[in-house]
Amino acid sequence: MLKSTDKRLLSLLWICILTASSVWAEDPNALMPVQPLAFNHAGIHALRQIDPDLTGFGVNVAVICRSITYIDDVPQNDYRSNFAHRCLYNTPVTFHDQGSQTPGTSPHSTAICSLLFGRDDEAAYPPLGRFRYEGVLPEAQAQIYQFDHFVTENIINQVSPESGVLSASFGNEFENWWTRGIEALAQHQGLVVVAAIGNGTDAYDPPLYPAAGANVIGVGVVDSVNAAEIAVRLANFSLAHPEHSSHGPTGAGRCKPDIVAPGNCLVADANDPNRYEPAGNYSSFATPVVAGTIGLLIQKASQEPTLAPAVSGVAHNCIIKAILLNSAKKLPFWHKGHLTTDDDHTVPLDHMQGAGMVDAVAAYEQLTTGRAKPGNVPSTAWDKNTLHVGTTPSQVYQINLPQPAGKIITATAVWNHHYADSYPFAAAARLDANLKLEVWAVDPNDPDRDYLLDYSDSEIDNVEHIYRPADANYTDYEIIVAISNPEEASPAPQHYGLAWSVSEAPAKESLFHYDLNADGIVDTADIAVLMNNLIRWRQAEEDYLIGDLNTNGVIDANDFEILLEHNTLKADWYVEPAEAIADPTHLAKDLDALTESSL
């Protein structure tokens, strides 16, 4: 017979089991991992924790998809996502095509739509086991357009899709009338357009249009790490690399991409309604991560009347772009323009990273601080405003930093370039503005101490971006948006979006400053990468090459010494291979060998 104490323990055990069963019944997937894990890197899962209602509800997202098959230049209508896949079959979707042929499915389109709209509470992938799958906007309305249909019905007629954001994961090497037509939609109707920049030198892709266009948000890809285990690769990301992500400047000299995002995610398999597979390091799959983040911002702004100007009215695409770029996270080796010690005032963005990597939480915080009009403003906010040559050639925003030491001031101005609203949508350069962005350190008690802390003034781009440490000796600053050359400027009003923020200076130390091949350890392979980059830099002075570890503007012997100092530095996800070299001095010895072989 059971003793009374045994009976009591058994009763307590049953209570625990029943309680656990009740919790499991309420949310059986509460402890399940959530894929894609790449969303952790972009801050999307963290944002969902902050605001669980941000699911895309009430947001329309337009996705342009190309047919996979063309016969005699005629699309065969196989552009559709497989909405029979278990992560997509509950998605409200409308397809837009010519309707002349039986539609077929596209693996590319299926993967993209799963990242945007997918939801599957009982997903599985053999190397990972079971997990929950959730796209960025699982409750959004999907509007899927066949490319040729979109061209004939929307671009030619300048009819904006009924959506807050348009996503396109394809492009053309050259500007064309239809790419200008997309820019015209952005300018005239405020359409937020997000497009893939291209898949880098391995694919022989230059920056592709429409992503390379002035009024479009061009997206590059951040590579997953170079680990043997698929689970590690899908959870950890390094840098944007030219091999996989196309970089600027464009043929016209424009900075591109505008922003980068992780792309190697688990995506739906179009041929099996229950299967998932890794997407790979391609800008096609980084693009929906950015477009989805914008969708979350649109949902939030639509719910709050004070935030409504960010998603309505003239040129609202400019303020969304400004918020997105201003909140982006700088990755190692970020620098404006060319690889020099000085900040490049005439090139606003990094040619490889743009403004940096998308950060959904920071973008949300930038948006929700609200709008602030010129005058005394909070240290973080945004504005949508207009410049006129004759009356308001500049606008001034004054911020105060009680403790400026260790702070970074970031400011981003965005405006549209002008295009005709009818075929062939010619650029109307005579109406374009050349704006500049300045940050001044000011002394209210002694104007003679005022000085220009930093400025950004590109003659080509319609984005200006400043990322600058505050001066510890100044608590007051002015952010100024102005017409750069008022004596030559168009009399047309110039609408702009401006976002600014003040944040703590980030820690400079990052594994990927030294782990140049992103395999999780600093070793011989990184020396080889640095040596290769040194040779290529000397031959072409290409400004995207990583390896300037001491930021002196060149790749030289000092950088090799710094790399040696970080020998055997490891990531927490690194797994030592069985054949690892035991000698701790092997990196220095291999450096000597590599140096001798290269001379």
N, C-alpha and C positions, 0 to 999 in steps of 0.2 A: 504494500500500500504506500501511496505517496504521503510524506510528512506534510504538515501544514505549511512549513516554509517552502517545500518543493511546490506545493499547490500554488502558493502565492507567487513564486518565481515563474511558474508556468502561465499563470494569469497575466502577469506583467509582460511575458513574452508574446502572448496572444494579442494583448493591447497594442504592443509595438508593431506586430505584423499587420493588424487591422488598420492602425494609423498610417503605416507606410503604404498599405494598399489604397487607402483613401486618397493620399497625396498623389500616388501614381495614377489613380483614376482621374483626378482633376487635371493633371498635366503629365501624361505618361512619357513625354519626351523632354521634360524639363532639364534633365542632366545629359541629354544626348549632345554630342558635338554638332556644331552647325557649319555646314559647307555652303559656299566656298570660303576656305580659310583666308584666301587673299583679301576678303573684305575686312578682316581684322587689320591688315596692313593699311588699308585705306580709311579706317575709322568708322566703317559703316555699322558693324556690330556694336561698337561702343556707343554710337549715336542712338541705336535702337534701345540700348539700356537707359539712356538719358530721357528719350521721348518714345516710349513704346508704341504710340499711336502713329508714328511715321512709317507707314507701309505703302504709300503711294495712293491711298484711297482718294478718289475724286480727281486724280491726275491722268491726263491723256498723254501717251508717249507715242510719237510716230517713229517708225523704223523703216528706212528704205533698204530693200534687199534686192540684189541682182539675181536674175535667173542664172542657174548654173550652166545651162545648155543653150547655145545659139546655133541656128542653122541658117546659113546665108544672111547673117546679121539679124535674124529674127529670133527674139527670145522665145523659148519653149515653155515659159510660165512655170518652171520648177524653182520658184523663189520662196515658197512658203515654209514657215517653221512647222515642225510636226507637233501640233497641239494635241495629238493623241498621247504624247508622252505624259507619264503620270505627274510630272512636275508642272505641266502646262495645261492639262485638260480642264481645269477650273478657271482659267484666265478668260475674262471677257475680251474677245478679239473681233476686229473687223478687218477683212482683207480688201485691198484695193488693187485691181488689175484690169486688163482689157477684157477678160472674160471670154476670149476667143478660143482658148484651149483648156483642156482639163488640167487643173493646176497640179504641180508636183512639189515635192518637199526638197528642202535644201539643208544639208548638214550644217553649213555655215550660219544660216539664218536660225536654225534650231538652237545652236549653241548660244548665239547672241541673245535670243529671246529668253532662254533659260536663266541667263545672268540677270536680265531685267525683271522678268515676271514669274520665275519659277517658284514653286512651293511643293515640297514632298516631305511629309513627316516620317516616312518609313523608307528612306533611301538607303542604298548600299552600294559599295564598290569594293570588290574582293580585297585589295591591298589595305583598305582602311576599315572595313567592317561597316556597321550601321551608323547612320547619321541623319540629321535633319538637313534638308536642302531648302534654302531660302534665297531668292533673288533680291535685288536691291528694292524693287517696287512690286511685291507680290500681290498687291490689291489695286494696281493701276489698270487703266484701260489701254489695251494694245491696239494700235492702228498700224497695220503692216502693208507697206506699199511696194508693189513691183516697180523697179527703177524706171523702166520705159514709160509706164503709166504715170508715174509721178512727174516725169519730164513733160509729157504732153498735156496732162491735166492741171498740174499745179505750178510748174515752173513757167511754162509758156503763158499761161493765163494769170500768173502771179496770184494764185489762190493758196493761202497758207493753210496747212493741215490743222485740223481742230485739235491742237495739242499744245502743251507748254514747252516741249522740247522735241527736237528732231535729231535722230541718231543715224549715222551712216558709216558703216565699217567697210568702205571700199573707196577707191579713188583713181584719179588719172594723173599721169606724169605732167600734163600740161594744163594750163588754164584753158577753159572752153566757154562757149556761150552759156551752157547749162550750169557750169560752176559759178559764173557771174550771176546767173538767174537766182541761184541759191543765196548769194550774197545780197542781191536786191531784196529778196524776201526778208532776210535778216534786217536790212536797213529800213525798209519801208514799213514793215509790219512787226518789227521787234521779235521775230522768231529766233529762239535760242537754238543754234545749230552746232552739233558736236560730231566730229568726224575723225577717222583714223589717219594718222600721219604717214603710215607706210612701215614696211618691215625691214628696213635697214639695208646695209651693204650686202648681207648674205643673199637678199632677194633683189639686189640691184635697184632698190627703190629710193629715189630722191623724195623730198617732201611732196606728198600727193595732194592734188586738189580734189575736193573742196577744202580739206583741212588746212592747206597752205594759204587759203584766202584770208583777206583782212578781217572779215566780219564773222568768221567761223572759229570755234574753239578746236584747235588741232591737238590730238592726243597721241602721245608716245607711250611706250611700254617699259615698265620696270621688270627686269628679269627676275625669275625665281632663282634661288641659290643652286649651286652646282654640286648637289649631293646625290649619292647613289640611291637613297631611299625615296620613293615617290611621296610618302607622307611628309618628309622633311621639305621636299621641293615645293609642295603645295601650301606649306605653312610659313615659309620664310622667303624674303625677297631682298635683293641687293640694290643694284643701280640700273639706270637706263644705259644700254650699251649700243654703240653705232652698228654693231653686227645685226641687231634685231630691231632697232628703232630708228627710223629715219630722222635726220637732224638738219637744222638750218645752217647757214641762211638759205632761203629759197633763191631761185634764179633772179627774183626781183630784189633780193637783199633783205627780205623780211625775216624777223626772228620766228622760228617755229621749231618744235611744237610750242603750244602755250602752256601745257601741263602734261604730266605723266601719271600713269597708274599701273598697278600690277595687272597682269593679263593671264597668267597661267592658273586657271581656275578649273575645278570640276564643272563640266557642262553636260547637258543632255545629249544622248546619242540619238540621232534622227532615225536610226534603223532598228532600234529596240526600245520599246516604251518604258522599260524598267532600268535601262543601263545608263551609266555616266562614264565619262572619260576626261582625262586632262586636256585642256585647250592648247597649251604651249605658249611660248613667249611671243605673242603677236599683238600688234596694236588693234586689230579687229576686236579683241576681247578686253582690252583696256578701255576702249571707247564706251561700252555700256556701263562700266563702273563709274565713269565720269558723268555720263548722261543720267544714270540712275541717281547719283548724288544730287544733281541739279533738280531732278524730279522731287526729291525729298525737300529741298529748299523751296520749290514751288508750292508743295503741299503746305508747308509751314507758313509761308508768306500769305497764302490764300486764306488761311484760318485766322490770321491776325490783321485787323484793319490798319493798324499802324505800320505794318510791313507791306501792305498792298502795293505801294509805289514800285517795289522791287520787281513785281511781276505784271505790271500794267502800265499803260500809257506809252508815250513815245520813247523809243530807244531803251526799253527795259532790258533788252538782251545785253546792253553794255554794263548795267549794274550787276547782273548775274555773273557775267564774266569777270568783272572787277572783284567781286566778293570771292569767287572761286580761286582766282590767281593770287589775291592778297593773302589768303589763308593757306596756301600751299606750303608744304614742308620742304625745306631745302635739304637735299641729299648731299653726301660728300662730293667735293669737287665742284659744287655749284659756283658759277661765276658769270657775271654779265659779259657777253661779247667774247672777245679773244682772250687767250691765255696770257694775261699780263698782270703785273702787280697792282696796277691802278684800276679802279672801277671805271668801266667803259660808259661814259655818259650818253653816247650816241647809239648804243645798242641796249635795249631795255631788258632782254631776257637771256638766259643761258641757251646756247644753241643745241644742247642735248636734253636738258631738263625743262626748258621753258621757265616758268616761275617756280617749279618744284613739283612734288608729288601731291596728288589730291589728298585732302584731309577733311573728311566729312564732319567731324566734330568741330574743328576750327572754323569751317565754313558756316556751320549752323550757329556757332557763337558769334561770328562776324555779322551774320544776318540779323540775329535776334537782339543785338545791341541797339538796333534801330537806326533810323535816319536822323542825321543832324545837318542842318543847313549852315551856310557860311557864317562865321563869327566864332564865338567861344563854343567849343564842342568837346564831347568826351574823348578820351584817348583812343577809343575803338568805336567806330561807327561807319556809316556810309551815306552817300548822297547821290542824287540824280539831279543834274542841273544843266544850265545852258550858258554859253558864252556868246556875246555879240561884240563885233569889232568896235562899233561906235559907242556902246553904252557900258557893257560889262566885259572888257577884254580879259579879266582875271577874277578869280574868286579865292578868298583867303579863309582858311580853317585854322583856328588857334587852339593848341592843346597845352596842358600843363602837366608836368611830370614831377611830383614832389621828390621822388628818389630816382633820378635819371641813370645812375651808375648801373651798368650791367643790363641795360634795356636796349632793345632793338626797335627802331621805328620802321614800319613797312607801310608803303602807300602805293596804290595802283590806280591809274586813270585809263579809261577805255572809251573810245568813241567809234562811230561807224564811218567807213568810207562810203562814198556815194556812187550809185549805179542807176542807169535808166531803168524804168519799170516796164519796158517792152523789149521784145527781141530786137537785136542780139544782146541786150542788157550791157551796153557799153559803159565803161567806167566814166564817171562824171568828175574827173579830177579837179576841174575848176571850182567845184563846190567843197572839196575836201579841206579840212583844217590841218594845221600842223600845231598841235598843242604841246606844251611842255609841263613838267611836274617838278616842283622845287620844294625842298625842306630847309627852312631857315632856323638857326638858333638865335633867339632874340633875348635882349635884356630890356625889360620895360622901363628900367630906370636910367639906362644909358644906351641910346640907339647906336652910338658909335661902336658898341661891342657886337652888334648884330653881324652875323656872317652866314654865307650860304653853306650849309652843312653838306648837301648833296643835291644833284639834279639829274633828270632824265629827259633827253630831248633828241629823239630820233626823227630824221627827216623822212623816213620811209614807213615806220610802223605806226599803227593807230592804238598802240598800247605803250604806256610809260610806267616804269616800275622802279621803286626805290626800296632798298633793304640796307639799313645803315644803323650802326650803333649810335645811341644818343651820346651827347657830350656831358660828362659828369659835372661840368661846371655850369650847365644851363638847365633850368627847369621849364623854360617856356620855348615853344616852337610854333612855327607857322608852316602849314602845308598849302602851297599855292598851285592852282591850276590856271594856266594862262595860254593865250594865243601866242605862239612863238614868234611869228613875224607879222604883227598886225598891219604893217604898211603894205603887205602883199596879200593879205588874207581875203578870202571870199566874204562878202557881206552876209552870206547865209548864216542863220543861227547854228551853232555847233553844240549839239546835245552830248553830254558825257556822263559816265558813271564813275564814281570815285569811292574807293574803300581804303581805310587806313586802320592801323592797329599798333599797339605797343605791347611787347612781350618780353619775357626774360630771354637773355642771350642763350642759345642752345649749347649744350656740351659739345666741344669740338671733337672729342674722341669718339670714333666709330670703327668697328671692325673693318668696315669696307673702305676705310682710308688706306688700309694696308693689305687686306685680303683681296687682291686685285682680280683674282679669278673666281672669287665667291665660293670656294669649296670648303670654307669653315676654318681654315688654318693658314697662318702666314708661313710660307715655306718656299722651296726652290721654284715652284711654279709661278709664284708672284714675282720673283726676280726676273723670270723669263718674260712675263707680261710687261714689266717695267722696262726691260731692255728693248723689247720690240717697240714699245711706245716711244722710247727715246729715239730709236732709229727712224721711225716714221715721222716723228715731230721734226727732226733735223732735216728730213727730206722735203717735207711739205708744210711744216709749221701748222698742222691741222689743230684747230683749237678745241676739239672735243676730246682729245686724248687724256685719260686719267693718269695720275702718277706724280703730279706736282705737290709732294707731301708737305713742303715747307712754304707753299704759296708764294714763291719768289718770282713766278712768271715763266720759269723754264723747268724742264726735266733735266736734272744733272746729277753729279756724284753725291750731292747732299741728300737727295731723295733716296738713293741706295743706302746710305748710312742710316737714315731714319728707318727704312724698312728692316735693316739688320737689327736695329734696336728692339723691334717688335717680333723677332723670331719666335715661333711656336705660339703666338697669340691665337686663341681658339674661340670659336663660337660655342654656346652651350648646347647646340644641336650637333656638334661635330662628333663623328664616330671614327676612332683610330683604325685605319686599315691594318690588316695583319702584316703587310710587308713594310710598315713604317720604319724609317731610318732611326736608329737609337741614338746616334751621335748628335748631341745638341749643337755642335759647331758646323753641322753639314751645310747650313745656309750660307755661311761665310765662305766655305770651301767652294761651293757651287758658284757663288758670285765671282770668285777669282777665275774659275774655269770659263764662265760665260763671258767675262770681260776680255779674257785672252782670245777667245774664239771670235769675238766681234771686231777686233782691231785688225 
